[in-house]
Amino acid sequence: MKNKWSSCSSRGNVTLSSELIGLPNEVVEYVIVHELLHLIVPNHGVKFSLYELVVMVGNIRGKI
């Protein structure tokens, strides 16, 4: 995978690029969460953004 860090197929297969190795954990976590959310919401619409916001805020609260 050369042009993107990850993808999620319509069959639910999540693929992660080896380019993620060595990046900060927060970046890798964000990419993984982003792709897993696509298992619930397949597009980048408002619903997706709301789910993403809820998950990320919850993650931040857990680290405070």
C-alpha positions in Angstrom: 0.0 0.0 0.0 1.8 3.1 -1.2 -0.6 6.0 -1.3 -2.6 5.6 1.9 -2.0 4.4 5.4 -5.1 2.1 5.6 -8.3 1.0 4.1 -11.5 -0.9 4.9 -13.2 -2.9 2.3 -16.9 -3.4 1.8 -16.4 -6.9 3.2 -15.0 -5.6 6.4 -11.3 -6.3 5.7 -9.1 -3.6 7.3 -5.6 -3.2 5.7 -2.9 -1.2 7.4 0.3 0.0 5.7 3.7 -0.8 7.0 4.4 2.9 6.7 2.6 3.2 10.1 5.5 1.5 11.8 7.5 4.0 13.7 4.8 6.7 13.7 3.6 8.0 17.1 1.1 5.7 18.8 -1.5 8.4 18.7 -1.4 8.5 14.9 -1.6 4.7 14.6 -4.5 4.6 17.1 -6.3 7.2 15.2 -5.9 5.4 11.9 -7.1 2.1 13.4 -10.1 3.7 15.0 -10.9 5.5 11.8 -10.9 2.2 9.8 -12.9 0.3 12.5 -15.5 3.0 12.4 -16.0 2.3 8.7 -17.3 -1.1 9.8 -20.3 0.8 11.3 -20.5 3.8 8.9 -19.1 3.2 5.4 -18.7 6.8 4.3 -17.3 10.0 5.7 -20.6 11.7 6.3 -21.9 13.5 9.4 -22.7 10.3 11.2 -19.2 9.0 10.7 -17.7 12.3 12.0 -19.9 12.2 15.1 -18.9 8.6 15.9 -15.3 9.6 15.4 -15.6 12.6 17.7 -17.2 10.5 20.4 -14.5 7.9 20.3 -11.6 10.3 20.2 -13.0 12.4 23.0 -13.5 9.3 25.1 -9.9 8.3 24.3 -8.6 11.7 25.4 -10.6 11.6 28.6 -9.1 8.2 29.4 -5.6 9.7 29.2 -6.2 12.7 31.4 
